[in-house]
Amino acid sequence: SVFGAHCGCRIPEDSCGLCEGGADIAHHDRVVNYDGMALTCELIASSYFLQSSGDSECIGKEWYAYNCGCPPVEDPCIFCPNDVTIPKPDFVLDPIQFLDSSPTCSEYS
């Protein structure tokens, strides 16, 4: 549950965490859409601590990590696996999808 960490649920030893290496988010009070609910990044980040790193919920957290202000990772996944560079680095991503930010492909990668 998104609220489990605030209710005292036990955190698994192999906790997923929203930011890599257990880093803190920069935008604690930012509100984002989480599964149809408007939640703060603080709540979303705490919910990821309840997931084990191998859980399906832990996969695909990059959008939340980016929008909640996680520090960049040293070895990020390959954004365009079939290209050496991003073909359209200056393309602005849909602002509705990214709420109050409209990053370019280069910024999001």
Buried (B, 14 or more C-beta within 10 A) or exposed (E): EBEBBEEEBEBBEEBBBBBBEEBEBEBEEBBBBBEEEEBBBBBBBBBBBBBEEEEEEBEEBBEBBBBBBBEEEEEEEEEEEEEEEBEEBEEEBEEEEBEEEBBBBEEBB
